[in-house]
Amino acid sequence: MLTPGNVSDVKAAPALLERAGPMRYLLGDKGYDADLLRHLAREAGATPVIPGRRNRKRAIRYDEQRYRSRHLIENAFCRLKDFRRVHTRYDKLAANFLSTLALATAVAFWL
């Protein structure tokens, strides 16, 4: 059953982890700091690289060098969102949106 309203990313992450292929690391920002998500990542064979929130009682250790490289992924999404059609998602069908995203990726990173 679908719940009305927006779902936070950390609640949607387990479903995405099930569909993701094999991975060595799972990178995320402090918004993904959840023990369940860390547990699911370890079960999938991935090492979570997610810093803990400030209000955590027990500090979380993570690979700071690998976390710093996360900005490359953020930059790629930011560059794709420069295309208004991608940013606002005009396409209603997922197939059409994927095609638009593929074109935007080709223009942004290849040309």
N, C-alpha and C positions, 0 to 999 in steps of 0.2 A: 504494500500500500504506500502510495506517495504521500508525503506530508506537505501541507501547503506552506508557501513562503520559501525563503532562501535557506539553503543548507550550507553550513560553514565548510570550508575546504577540508578541515581535519576530519569531519564526519563523513565526507565523500571519499576520503583517501583509501580506506580499506577496499572499497569496490574497485578503485583504480589499480591498487596493488595486485588484485586477483587477475586483472587483465594484462598487466605489464609482464613483459618477458623476464628472463633472468637478468639480474643486475647485481653489481658488486657493492654499490653505494646508493643510499637514498639521501639526497640533499634536500634540505628544507630550512625555512627560517623559523623564528621563534613562534610563529603562529601554528606550526605543526608540532609543537612540544606536547606530546601526549604519550603516556606509557603504553597504551594499547597500540598506537602506531609504531612505536619502537619495537614492541614485541612482534607484531606482524611482519615488520621488515626483517627482523632476525630469523623468523620462521621461514621467510622466503629466501634466505641466504644472503641478505644484503646487510651492510653495516650502516646504521643510521648516522648521518652527519647533520645533526639538528641541535643547535644550542638550546640550553634550558632558559626558561623565563626567569626574570629577576626574582619573582616571588616564590620560586621553588625552595622547599626546605632543604633538599639535598642537591648539591651542585652536580650537573651532568657534564661528563667529560666527552669531548668530541674532537675530531681532527680539524684544527683551526686552519691549517694550510689548504686542505681540501675545501673547507667552507668558504674561503676567500675566492676560490675559483667559481663560486656560484654566480657571481655577478655577470659572467659571460652568458649564462642562460637568461638572466634577467634582461640583459642588453638585447638579446635576440628577440625576446617577446616585445620589448619596447619598440624595436625597429619594425616589427610586423604591425604593431598597432599604429604606426604612422600612416598606414593605409586606412582611410576612413571606413571603407566597406568591411574590413576585417574588425576594426575597433568597435563599430556599432552593430555588427552582425546583421546586415540587411537580409541575408538569405535565410529563408525559413527551413529549407531542407538541409539536412546534415551533409548530403552528397554535394550540393551546390556550394555550401560553405567550405568544405574541404577543397574543392576545386579552386575557389577564390583564394584560399590560404596557400595552396600550391603555387598559384600564379604570383602572389605577393612575395612568397619565399624566393621564387626564381628571380624576380625583379630586384628584390632587396639584397640578396646575397650573391647573385651570379653576375648581374649586369653592372 
